[in-house]
Amino acid sequence: MSQTASPQPVTGARVCAIISFVLSAIAILFLPIVFGLAAIALAIVAYATGDKVLGKWAIPVSVVATVLGFVLGYLAVS
């Protein structure tokens, strides 16, 4: 007998983590002060509300993306 895994329900914490990844990608190229901070906040909310796995990854990814966005912005201006 083969046993199939049932899909896990999508929770609000999972949605916050996924949106955090999307905002992190946007923060690299556009307005890191806005999109990066929003990504960090959503990552913390995702971790605090129960999505420990993606939240644990979303926090450092959003911080790195924000810093990278600032560095690229500085290099583009100078």
mmCIF file as gemmi writes it, N, C-alpha and C atoms, coordinates in Angstrom:
data_model
loop_
_atom_site.group_PDB
_atom_site.id
_atom_site.type_symbol
_atom_site.label_atom_id
_atom_site.label_alt_id
_atom_site.label_comp_id
_atom_site.label_asym_id
_atom_site.label_entity_id
_atom_site.label_seq_id
_atom_site.pdbx_PDB_ins_code
_atom_site.Cartn_x
_atom_site.Cartn_y
_atom_site.Cartn_z
_atom_site.occupancy
_atom_site.B_iso_or_equiv
_atom_site.pdbx_formal_charge
_atom_site.auth_seq_id
_atom_site.auth_asym_id
_atom_site.pdbx_PDB_model_num
ATOM 1 N N . MET Axp A 1 ? 0.828 -1.178 0 1 0 ? 1 A 1
ATOM 2 C CA . MET Axp A 1 ? 0 0 0 1 0 ? 1 A 1
ATOM 3 C C . MET Axp A 1 ? 0.87 1.237 0 1 0 ? 1 A 1
ATOM 4 N N . SER Axp A 2 ? 0.547 2.119 -0.877 1 0 ? 2 A 1
ATOM 5 C CA . SER Axp A 2 ? 1.281 3.377 -0.867 1 0 ? 2 A 1
ATOM 6 C C . SER Axp A 2 ? 0.463 4.402 -0.101 1 0 ? 2 A 1
ATOM 7 N N . GLN Axp A 3 ? 1.19 5.185 0.624 1 0 ? 3 A 1
ATOM 8 C CA . GLN Axp A 3 ? 0.531 6.189 1.445 1 0 ? 3 A 1
ATOM 9 C C . GLN Axp A 3 ? 0.948 7.561 0.93 1 0 ? 3 A 1
ATOM 10 N N . THR Axp A 4 ? -0.022 8.396 0.586 1 0 ? 4 A 1
ATOM 11 C CA . THR Axp A 4 ? 0.288 9.722 0.081 1 0 ? 4 A 1
ATOM 12 C C . THR Axp A 4 ? 0.213 10.726 1.212 1 0 ? 4 A 1
ATOM 13 N N . ALA Axp A 5 ? 1.075 11.702 1.128 1 0 ? 5 A 1
ATOM 14 C CA . ALA Axp A 5 ? 1.086 12.747 2.145 1 0 ? 5 A 1
ATOM 15 C C . ALA Axp A 5 ? -0.006 13.758 1.829 1 0 ? 5 A 1
ATOM 16 N N . SER Axp A 6 ? -0.739 14.117 2.838 1 0 ? 6 A 1
ATOM 17 C CA . SER Axp A 6 ? -1.781 15.117 2.634 1 0 ? 6 A 1
ATOM 18 C C . SER Axp A 6 ? -1.148 16.504 2.713 1 0 ? 6 A 1
ATOM 19 N N . PRO Axp A 7 ? -1.591 17.435 1.886 1 0 ? 7 A 1
ATOM 20 C CA . PRO Axp A 7 ? -1.013 18.782 1.917 1 0 ? 7 A 1
ATOM 21 C C . PRO Axp A 7 ? -1.35 19.491 3.219 1 0 ? 7 A 1
ATOM 22 N N . GLN Axp A 8 ? -0.389 20.253 3.699 1 0 ? 8 A 1
ATOM 23 C CA . GLN Axp A 8 ? -0.618 20.998 4.93 1 0 ? 8 A 1
ATOM 24 C C . GLN Axp A 8 ? -1.461 22.232 4.629 1 0 ? 8 A 1
ATOM 25 N N . PRO Axp A 9 ? -2.325 22.603 5.529 1 0 ? 9 A 1
ATOM 26 C CA . PRO Axp A 9 ? -3.142 23.799 5.291 1 0 ? 9 A 1
ATOM 27 C C . PRO Axp A 9 ? -2.279 25.055 5.31 1 0 ? 9 A 1
ATOM 28 N N . VAL Axp A 10 ? -2.629 26.002 4.48 1 0 ? 10 A 1
ATOM 29 C CA . VAL Axp A 10 ? -1.906 27.27 4.419 1 0 ? 10 A 1
ATOM 30 C C . VAL Axp A 10 ? -2.428 28.161 5.539 1 0 ? 10 A 1
ATOM 31 N N . THR Axp A 11 ? -1.526 28.607 6.374 1 0 ? 11 A 1
ATOM 32 C CA . THR Axp A 11 ? -1.906 29.455 7.496 1 0 ? 11 A 1
ATOM 33 C C . THR Axp A 11 ? -1.47 30.89 7.24 1 0 ? 11 A 1
ATOM 34 N N . GLY Axp A 12 ? -1.914 31.771 8.079 1 0 ? 12 A 1
ATOM 35 C CA . GLY Axp A 12 ? -1.528 33.17 7.954 1 0 ? 12 A 1
ATOM 36 C C . GLY Axp A 12 ? -0.035 33.371 8.155 1 0 ? 12 A 1
ATOM 37 N N . ALA Axp A 13 ? 0.565 32.571 9.019 1 0 ? 13 A 1
ATOM 38 C CA . ALA Axp A 13 ? 1.998 32.671 9.253 1 0 ? 13 A 1
ATOM 39 C C . ALA Axp A 13 ? 2.774 32.26 8.008 1 0 ? 13 A 1
ATOM 40 N N . ARG Axp A 14 ? 2.308 31.231 7.313 1 0 ? 14 A 1
ATOM 41 C CA . ARG Axp A 14 ? 2.978 30.788 6.089 1 0 ? 14 A 1
ATOM 42 C C . ARG Axp A 14 ? 2.872 31.862 5.007 1 0 ? 14 A 1
ATOM 43 N N . VAL Axp A 15 ? 1.72 32.505 4.913 1 0 ? 15 A 1
ATOM 44 C CA . VAL Axp A 15 ? 1.53 33.575 3.932 1 0 ? 15 A 1
ATOM 45 C C . VAL Axp A 15 ? 2.455 34.743 4.243 1 0 ? 15 A 1
ATOM 46 N N . CYS Axp A 16 ? 2.605 35.095 5.513 1 0 ? 16 A 1
ATOM 47 C CA . CYS Axp A 16 ? 3.513 36.18 5.896 1 0 ? 16 A 1
ATOM 48 C C . CYS Axp A 16 ? 4.952 35.847 5.516 1 0 ? 16 A 1
ATOM 49 N N . ALA Axp A 17 ? 5.355 34.611 5.713 1 0 ? 17 A 1
ATOM 50 C CA . ALA Axp A 17 ? 6.723 34.208 5.371 1 0 ? 17 A 1
ATOM 51 C C . ALA Axp A 17 ? 6.951 34.282 3.865 1 0 ? 17 A 1
ATOM 52 N N . ILE Axp A 18 ? 5.995 33.835 3.082 1 0 ? 18 A 1
ATOM 53 C CA . ILE Axp A 18 ? 6.141 33.867 1.627 1 0 ? 18 A 1
ATOM 54 C C . ILE Axp A 18 ? 6.171 35.308 1.125 1 0 ? 18 A 1
ATOM 55 N N . ILE Axp A 19 ? 5.309 36.154 1.658 1 0 ? 19 A 1
ATOM 56 C CA . ILE Axp A 19 ? 5.317 37.565 1.262 1 0 ? 19 A 1
ATOM 57 C C . ILE Axp A 19 ? 6.634 38.222 1.664 1 0 ? 19 A 1
ATOM 58 N N . SER Axp A 20 ? 7.191 37.798 2.783 1 0 ? 20 A 1
ATOM 59 C CA . SER Axp A 20 ? 8.479 38.322 3.22 1 0 ? 20 A 1
ATOM 60 C C . SER Axp A 20 ? 9.581 38.007 2.213 1 0 ? 20 A 1
ATOM 61 N N . PHE Axp A 21 ? 9.572 36.784 1.662 1 0 ? 21 A 1
ATOM 62 C CA . PHE Axp A 21 ? 10.559 36.433 0.639 1 0 ? 21 A 1
ATOM 63 C C . PHE Axp A 21 ? 10.378 37.291 -0.614 1 0 ? 21 A 1
ATOM 64 N N . VAL Axp A 22 ? 9.146 37.527 -0.995 1 0 ? 22 A 1
ATOM 65 C CA . VAL Axp A 22 ? 8.876 38.342 -2.189 1 0 ? 22 A 1
ATOM 66 C C . VAL Axp A 22 ? 9.342 39.782 -1.963 1 0 ? 22 A 1
ATOM 67 N N . LEU Axp A 23 ? 9.024 40.334 -0.807 1 0 ? 23 A 1
ATOM 68 C CA . LEU Axp A 23 ? 9.453 41.696 -0.502 1 0 ? 23 A 1
ATOM 69 C C . LEU Axp A 23 ? 10.971 41.797 -0.402 1 0 ? 23 A 1
ATOM 70 N N . SER Axp A 24 ? 11.625 40.733 0.044 1 0 ? 24 A 1
ATOM 71 C CA . SER Axp A 24 ? 13.086 40.723 0.103 1 0 ? 24 A 1
ATOM 72 C C . SER Axp A 24 ? 13.682 40.842 -1.29 1 0 ? 24 A 1
ATOM 73 N N . ALA Axp A 25 ? 13.096 40.125 -2.23 1 0 ? 25 A 1
ATOM 74 C CA . ALA Axp A 25 ? 13.591 40.198 -3.603 1 0 ? 25 A 1
ATOM 75 C C . ALA Axp A 25 ? 13.368 41.59 -4.185 1 0 ? 25 A 1
ATOM 76 N N . ILE Axp A 26 ? 12.247 42.195 -3.88 1 0 ? 26 A 1
ATOM 77 C CA . ILE Axp A 26 ? 11.968 43.542 -4.377 1 0 ? 26 A 1
ATOM 78 C C . ILE Axp A 26 ? 12.909 44.559 -3.728 1 0 ? 26 A 1
ATOM 79 N N . ALA Axp A 27 ? 13.243 44.339 -2.447 1 0 ? 27 A 1
ATOM 80 C CA . ALA Axp A 27 ? 14.088 45.285 -1.715 1 0 ? 27 A 1
ATOM 81 C C . ALA Axp A 27 ? 15.499 45.353 -2.264 1 0 ? 27 A 1
ATOM 82 N N . ILE Axp A 28 ? 15.941 44.338 -2.966 1 0 ? 28 A 1
ATOM 83 C CA . ILE Axp A 28 ? 17.285 44.375 -3.533 1 0 ? 28 A 1
ATOM 84 C C . ILE Axp A 28 ? 17.381 45.46 -4.606 1 0 ? 28 A 1
ATOM 85 N N . LEU Axp A 29 ? 16.315 45.66 -5.351 1 0 ? 29 A 1
ATOM 86 C CA . LEU Axp A 29 ? 16.36 46.599 -6.467 1 0 ? 29 A 1
ATOM 87 C C . LEU Axp A 29 ? 15.623 47.912 -6.224 1 0 ? 29 A 1
ATOM 88 N N . PHE Axp A 30 ? 14.574 47.9 -5.416 1 0 ? 30 A 1
ATOM 89 C CA . PHE Axp A 30 ? 13.731 49.083 -5.252 1 0 ? 30 A 1
ATOM 90 C C . PHE Axp A 30 ? 13.5 49.387 -3.777 1 0 ? 30 A 1
ATOM 91 N N . LEU Axp A 31 ? 13.779 50.588 -3.364 1 0 ? 31 A 1
ATOM 92 C CA . LEU Axp A 31 ? 13.455 51.109 -2.029 1 0 ? 31 A 1
ATOM 93 C C . LEU Axp A 31 ? 13.698 50.106 -0.891 1 0 ? 31 A 1
ATOM 94 N N . PRO Axp A 32 ? 14.942 49.795 -0.602 1 0 ? 32 A 1
ATOM 95 C CA . PRO Axp A 32 ? 15.206 48.817 0.46 1 0 ? 32 A 1
ATOM 96 C C . PRO Axp A 32 ? 14.74 49.287 1.834 1 0 ? 32 A 1
ATOM 97 N N . ILE Axp A 33 ? 14.666 50.6 2.044 1 0 ? 33 A 1
ATOM 98 C CA . ILE Axp A 33 ? 14.208 51.09 3.346 1 0 ? 33 A 1
ATOM 99 C C . ILE Axp A 33 ? 12.743 50.746 3.578 1 0 ? 33 A 1
ATOM 100 N N . VAL Axp A 34 ? 11.955 50.69 2.535 1 0 ? 34 A 1
ATOM 101 C CA . VAL Axp A 34 ? 10.532 50.385 2.659 1 0 ? 34 A 1
ATOM 102 C C . VAL Axp A 34 ? 10.293 48.879 2.568 1 0 ? 34 A 1
ATOM 103 N N . PHE Axp A 35 ? 10.7 48.295 1.444 1 0 ? 35 A 1
ATOM 104 C CA . PHE Axp A 35 ? 10.424 46.877 1.213 1 0 ? 35 A 1
ATOM 105 C C . PHE Axp A 35 ? 11.243 45.969 2.132 1 0 ? 35 A 1
ATOM 106 N N . GLY Axp A 36 ? 12.464 46.372 2.425 1 0 ? 36 A 1
ATOM 107 C CA . GLY Axp A 36 ? 13.3 45.562 3.304 1 0 ? 36 A 1
ATOM 108 C C . GLY Axp A 36 ? 12.777 45.523 4.725 1 0 ? 36 A 1
ATOM 109 N N . LEU Axp A 37 ? 12.408 46.689 5.231 1 0 ? 37 A 1
ATOM 110 C CA . LEU Axp A 37 ? 11.868 46.712 6.596 1 0 ? 37 A 1
ATOM 111 C C . LEU Axp A 37 ? 10.524 45.987 6.685 1 0 ? 37 A 1
ATOM 112 N N . ALA Axp A 38 ? 9.715 46.091 5.645 1 0 ? 38 A 1
ATOM 113 C CA . ALA Axp A 38 ? 8.454 45.354 5.627 1 0 ? 38 A 1
ATOM 114 C C . ALA Axp A 38 ? 8.718 43.848 5.588 1 0 ? 38 A 1
ATOM 115 N N . ALA Axp A 39 ? 9.734 43.446 4.835 1 0 ? 39 A 1
ATOM 116 C CA . ALA Axp A 39 ? 10.08 42.025 4.761 1 0 ? 39 A 1
ATOM 117 C C . ALA Axp A 39 ? 10.567 41.51 6.108 1 0 ? 39 A 1
ATOM 118 N N . ILE Axp A 40 ? 11.385 42.301 6.79 1 0 ? 40 A 1
ATOM 119 C CA . ILE Axp A 40 ? 11.873 41.899 8.108 1 0 ? 40 A 1
ATOM 120 C C . ILE Axp A 40 ? 10.717 41.784 9.092 1 0 ? 40 A 1
ATOM 121 N N . ALA Axp A 41 ? 9.822 42.762 9.069 1 0 ? 41 A 1
ATOM 122 C CA . ALA Axp A 41 ? 8.68 42.74 9.988 1 0 ? 41 A 1
ATOM 123 C C . ALA Axp A 41 ? 7.789 41.528 9.728 1 0 ? 41 A 1
ATOM 124 N N . LEU Axp A 42 ? 7.509 41.243 8.459 1 0 ? 42 A 1
ATOM 125 C CA . LEU Axp A 42 ? 6.665 40.088 8.148 1 0 ? 42 A 1
ATOM 126 C C . LEU Axp A 42 ? 7.358 38.772 8.499 1 0 ? 42 A 1
ATOM 127 N N . ALA Axp A 43 ? 8.662 38.715 8.344 1 0 ? 43 A 1
ATOM 128 C CA . ALA Axp A 43 ? 9.393 37.503 8.718 1 0 ? 43 A 1
ATOM 129 C C . ALA Axp A 43 ? 9.314 37.261 10.225 1 0 ? 43 A 1
ATOM 130 N N . ILE Axp A 44 ? 9.428 38.328 10.994 1 0 ? 44 A 1
ATOM 131 C CA . ILE Axp A 44 ? 9.32 38.19 12.455 1 0 ? 44 A 1
ATOM 132 C C . ILE Axp A 44 ? 7.907 37.785 12.85 1 0 ? 44 A 1
ATOM 133 N N . VAL Axp A 45 ? 6.914 38.371 12.192 1 0 ? 45 A 1
ATOM 134 C CA . VAL Axp A 45 ? 5.52 37.993 12.466 1 0 ? 45 A 1
ATOM 135 C C . VAL Axp A 45 ? 5.285 36.523 12.118 1 0 ? 45 A 1
ATOM 136 N N . ALA Axp A 46 ? 5.824 36.08 10.995 1 0 ? 46 A 1
ATOM 137 C CA . ALA Axp A 46 ? 5.659 34.68 10.588 1 0 ? 46 A 1
ATOM 138 C C . ALA Axp A 46 ? 6.287 33.747 11.609 1 0 ? 46 A 1
ATOM 139 N N . TYR Axp A 47 ? 7.47 34.089 12.072 1 0 ? 47 A 1
ATOM 140 C CA . TYR Axp A 47 ? 8.136 33.238 13.063 1 0 ? 47 A 1
ATOM 141 C C . TYR Axp A 47 ? 7.382 33.234 14.387 1 0 ? 47 A 1
ATOM 142 N N . ALA Axp A 48 ? 6.918 34.412 14.801 1 0 ? 48 A 1
ATOM 143 C CA . ALA Axp A 48 ? 6.248 34.519 16.097 1 0 ? 48 A 1
ATOM 144 C C . ALA Axp A 48 ? 4.871 33.863 16.1 1 0 ? 48 A 1
ATOM 145 N N . THR Axp A 49 ? 4.199 33.834 14.946 1 0 ? 49 A 1
ATOM 146 C CA . THR Axp A 49 ? 2.847 33.28 14.92 1 0 ? 49 A 1
ATOM 147 C C . THR Axp A 49 ? 2.799 31.798 14.592 1 0 ? 49 A 1
ATOM 148 N N . GLY Axp A 50 ? 3.954 31.182 14.401 1 0 ? 50 A 1
ATOM 149 C CA . GLY Axp A 50 ? 3.92 29.731 14.321 1 0 ? 50 A 1
ATOM 150 C C . GLY Axp A 50 ? 4.638 29.07 13.171 1 0 ? 50 A 1
ATOM 151 N N . ASP Axp A 51 ? 5.026 29.801 12.149 1 0 ? 51 A 1
ATOM 152 C CA . ASP Axp A 51 ? 5.742 29.156 11.048 1 0 ? 51 A 1
ATOM 153 C C . ASP Axp A 51 ? 7.235 29.253 11.328 1 0 ? 51 A 1
ATOM 154 N N . LYS Axp A 52 ? 7.711 28.352 12.193 1 0 ? 52 A 1
ATOM 155 C CA . LYS Axp A 52 ? 9.095 28.4 12.652 1 0 ? 52 A 1
ATOM 156 C C . LYS Axp A 52 ? 10.078 28.064 11.536 1 0 ? 52 A 1
ATOM 157 N N . VAL Axp A 53 ? 9.701 27.184 10.624 1 0 ? 53 A 1
ATOM 158 C CA . VAL Axp A 53 ? 10.634 26.736 9.59 1 0 ? 53 A 1
ATOM 159 C C . VAL Axp A 53 ? 10.908 27.851 8.586 1 0 ? 53 A 1
ATOM 160 N N . LEU Axp A 54 ? 9.871 28.365 7.941 1 0 ? 54 A 1
ATOM 161 C CA . LEU Axp A 54 ? 10.088 29.43 6.957 1 0 ? 54 A 1
ATOM 162 C C . LEU Axp A 54 ? 10.45 30.752 7.627 1 0 ? 54 A 1
ATOM 163 N N . GLY Axp A 55 ? 9.908 30.999 8.801 1 0 ? 55 A 1
ATOM 164 C CA . GLY Axp A 55 ? 10.244 32.227 9.515 1 0 ? 55 A 1
ATOM 165 C C . GLY Axp A 55 ? 11.707 32.281 9.888 1 0 ? 55 A 1
ATOM 166 N N . LYS Axp A 56 ? 12.262 31.118 10.233 1 0 ? 56 A 1
ATOM 167 C CA . LYS Axp A 56 ? 13.677 31.03 10.584 1 0 ? 56 A 1
ATOM 168 C C . LYS Axp A 56 ? 14.56 31.379 9.384 1 0 ? 56 A 1
ATOM 169 N N . TRP Axp A 57 ? 14.106 31.051 8.192 1 0 ? 57 A 1
ATOM 170 C CA . TRP Axp A 57 ? 14.847 31.376 6.974 1 0 ? 57 A 1
ATOM 171 C C . TRP Axp A 57 ? 14.541 32.785 6.473 1 0 ? 57 A 1
ATOM 172 N N . ALA Axp A 58 ? 13.331 33.234 6.664 1 0 ? 58 A 1
ATOM 173 C CA . ALA Axp A 58 ? 12.92 34.529 6.118 1 0 ? 58 A 1
ATOM 174 C C . ALA Axp A 58 ? 13.605 35.695 6.819 1 0 ? 58 A 1
ATOM 175 N N . ILE Axp A 59 ? 13.883 35.564 8.091 1 0 ? 59 A 1
ATOM 176 C CA . ILE Axp A 59 ? 14.502 36.673 8.828 1 0 ? 59 A 1
ATOM 177 C C . ILE Axp A 59 ? 15.902 36.996 8.282 1 0 ? 59 A 1
ATOM 178 N N . PRO Axp A 60 ? 16.827 36.036 8.218 1 0 ? 60 A 1
ATOM 179 C CA . PRO Axp A 60 ? 18.15 36.408 7.684 1 0 ? 60 A 1
ATOM 180 C C . PRO Axp A 60 ? 18.128 36.759 6.197 1 0 ? 60 A 1
ATOM 181 N N . VAL Axp A 61 ? 17.256 36.127 5.427 1 0 ? 61 A 1
ATOM 182 C CA . VAL Axp A 61 ? 17.171 36.456 3.999 1 0 ? 61 A 1
ATOM 183 C C . VAL Axp A 61 ? 16.726 37.898 3.822 1 0 ? 61 A 1
ATOM 184 N N . SER Axp A 62 ? 15.747 38.331 4.594 1 0 ? 62 A 1
ATOM 185 C CA . SER Axp A 62 ? 15.263 39.703 4.458 1 0 ? 62 A 1
ATOM 186 C C . SER Axp A 62 ? 16.293 40.717 4.943 1 0 ? 62 A 1
ATOM 187 N N . VAL Axp A 63 ? 17.034 40.383 5.976 1 0 ? 63 A 1
ATOM 188 C CA . VAL Axp A 63 ? 18.079 41.295 6.456 1 0 ? 63 A 1
ATOM 189 C C . VAL Axp A 63 ? 19.187 41.424 5.412 1 0 ? 63 A 1
ATOM 190 N N . VAL Axp A 64 ? 19.628 40.295 4.866 1 0 ? 64 A 1
ATOM 191 C CA . VAL Axp A 64 ? 20.682 40.326 3.845 1 0 ? 64 A 1
ATOM 192 C C . VAL Axp A 64 ? 20.207 41.067 2.592 1 0 ? 64 A 1
ATOM 193 N N . ALA Axp A 65 ? 18.97 40.837 2.187 1 0 ? 65 A 1
ATOM 194 C CA . ALA Axp A 65 ? 18.443 41.515 1.004 1 0 ? 65 A 1
ATOM 195 C C . ALA Axp A 65 ? 18.35 43.022 1.227 1 0 ? 65 A 1
ATOM 196 N N . THR Axp A 66 ? 17.998 43.438 2.428 1 0 ? 66 A 1
ATOM 197 C CA . THR Axp A 66 ? 17.919 44.861 2.733 1 0 ? 66 A 1
ATOM 198 C C . THR Axp A 66 ? 19.297 45.504 2.674 1 0 ? 66 A 1
ATOM 199 N N . VAL Axp A 67 ? 20.274 44.862 3.293 1 0 ? 67 A 1
ATOM 200 C CA . VAL Axp A 67 ? 21.634 45.392 3.272 1 0 ? 67 A 1
ATOM 201 C C . VAL Axp A 67 ? 22.173 45.413 1.842 1 0 ? 67 A 1
ATOM 202 N N . LEU Axp A 68 ? 21.909 44.358 1.091 1 0 ? 68 A 1
ATOM 203 C CA . LEU Axp A 68 ? 22.355 44.304 -0.299 1 0 ? 68 A 1
ATOM 204 C C . LEU Axp A 68 ? 21.7 45.412 -1.123 1 0 ? 68 A 1
ATOM 205 N N . GLY Axp A 69 ? 20.443 45.695 -0.862 1 0 ? 69 A 1
ATOM 206 C CA . GLY Axp A 69 ? 19.764 46.787 -1.554 1 0 ? 69 A 1
ATOM 207 C C . GLY Axp A 69 ? 20.397 48.131 -1.248 1 0 ? 69 A 1
ATOM 208 N N . PHE Axp A 70 ? 20.784 48.35 0.019 1 0 ? 70 A 1
ATOM 209 C CA . PHE Axp A 70 ? 21.462 49.593 0.358 1 0 ? 70 A 1
ATOM 210 C C . PHE Axp A 70 ? 22.821 49.692 -0.318 1 0 ? 70 A 1
ATOM 211 N N . VAL Axp A 71 ? 23.558 48.591 -0.355 1 0 ? 71 A 1
ATOM 212 C CA . VAL Axp A 71 ? 24.882 48.606 -0.974 1 0 ? 71 A 1
ATOM 213 C C . VAL Axp A 71 ? 24.758 48.865 -2.478 1 0 ? 71 A 1
ATOM 214 N N . LEU Axp A 72 ? 23.841 48.186 -3.126 1 0 ? 72 A 1
ATOM 215 C CA . LEU Axp A 72 ? 23.65 48.416 -4.564 1 0 ? 72 A 1
ATOM 216 C C . LEU Axp A 72 ? 23.179 49.839 -4.847 1 0 ? 72 A 1
ATOM 217 N N . GLY Axp A 73 ? 22.337 50.373 -4.001 1 0 ? 73 A 1
ATOM 218 C CA . GLY Axp A 73 ? 21.902 51.76 -4.149 1 0 ? 73 A 1
ATOM 219 C C . GLY Axp A 73 ? 23.053 52.735 -3.992 1 0 ? 73 A 1
ATOM 220 N N . TYR Axp A 74 ? 23.918 52.47 -3.037 1 0 ? 74 A 1
ATOM 221 C CA . TYR Axp A 74 ? 25.089 53.318 -2.842 1 0 ? 74 A 1
ATOM 222 C C . TYR Axp A 74 ? 26.016 53.251 -4.051 1 0 ? 74 A 1
ATOM 223 N N . LEU Axp A 75 ? 26.24 52.046 -4.547 1 0 ? 75 A 1
ATOM 224 C CA . LEU Axp A 75 ? 27.117 51.889 -5.708 1 0 ? 75 A 1
ATOM 225 C C . LEU Axp A 75 ? 26.53 52.539 -6.95 1 0 ? 75 A 1
ATOM 226 N N . ALA Axp A 76 ? 25.23 52.525 -7.083 1 0 ? 76 A 1
ATOM 227 C CA . ALA Axp A 76 ? 24.592 53.131 -8.249 1 0 ? 76 A 1
ATOM 228 C C . ALA Axp A 76 ? 24.682 54.654 -8.195 1 0 ? 76 A 1
ATOM 229 N N . VAL Axp A 77 ? 24.624 55.225 -7.008 1 0 ? 77 A 1
ATOM 230 C CA . VAL Axp A 77 ? 24.658 56.673 -6.872 1 0 ? 77 A 1
ATOM 231 C C . VAL Axp A 77 ? 26.083 57.207 -6.983 1 0 ? 77 A 1
ATOM 232 N N . SER Axp A 78 ? 27.032 56.489 -6.417 1 0 ? 78 A 1
ATOM 233 C CA . SER Axp A 78 ? 28.42 56.987 -6.43 1 0 ? 78 A 1
ATOM 234 C C . SER Axp A 78 ? 29.168 56.681 -7.697 1 0 ? 78 A 1
